[in-house]
Amino acid sequence: MRRAAPLALVLLLAAFAVKPPPAPAAPSKTIETLRRADTALADGRLSEAQDSYAAALTADGDSVAARVGLGEVALAQGESARARDLFAEAAERRGDDPRAQQGLGLALARLRQDEAAATALHRAVGADPNLWRAWSALGILHDLRREWALAGLAYEQATAAAPKAAAIRNNMGFSALLQGRPAEAARLFGEALKLEPGNAVADANLRLALALDGRYGEAEAGVAAARLPVVLNNVAVGALARGDLAAARSRLVRAMELSPTYLHSAADNLLRVKALEADPRD
């Protein structure tokens, strides 16, 4: 029996459009600085947001909002350990602050400290059930444990809190793929793209789901020439997982022919196809 190839799927654990945390009561000299920082964070101007949050923290060393804001910036920059430390400092000062707990949980999840992440995320939604990012992250943690029913409940809560968040649909699609339901996954990834056109993560996941459902033509449709080698490789991964060696081989060969540079992933996958062709029992 052929072994399924690993899925090249991408989660959106915390890669969401970050809404700034509401600033609690603070000394008047820091309030305007926090407002400027919040606006910059919401607009994606991370360097400006970081400078403003740092200035607010200098003016008020006890500011929870400034620490949470700096933690959000660190998350957006991919600095998970730094984000964890900043959110932990905020939680130490105000343990019941839901956004500090949410940020701490997201950072811990990125660092694969799953138990501690779940604890913080549950504290966050217990204090504020509208924190959709925390609910969605809990869904992912349940998925990784194959706790499908609990994952579904978490995604329902996330969707209720943020019906138009593309990241939730993406993670629900990931859950469907893990459960062996590629057609449902493709539908959910498609919904994510409708909510956020141009989302590269959702687009890549949609094409993989279509390939896993045997819809190779749809998976390859509308791809720019520059991206076609990578897409062909990903479609081949889906075909290989289905045991469709002929479809996988043809796409991997074409991907390597079209790629302007040596495509290591396609070459590795082609070696796997050849090994399976030589010994179908593998």
Secondary structure, DSSP 8 states (H G I E B T S, - for coil): ------------SS-S--------S--HHHHHHHHHHHHHHHTT-HHHHHHHHHHHHHH-TT-HHHHHHHHHHHHHTT-HHHHHHHHHHHHHH-TT-HHHHHHHHHHHHHTT-HHHHHHHHHHHHHH-TT-HHHHHHHHHHHHHTT-HHHHHHHHHHHHHH-TT-HHHHHHHHHHHHHTT-HHHHHHHHHHHHHHSTT-HHHHHHHHHHHHHTT-HHHHHTT--GGGHHHHHHHHHHHHHHTT-HHHHHHHHHHHHHH-SS--HHHHHHHHHHHHHHH-TT-
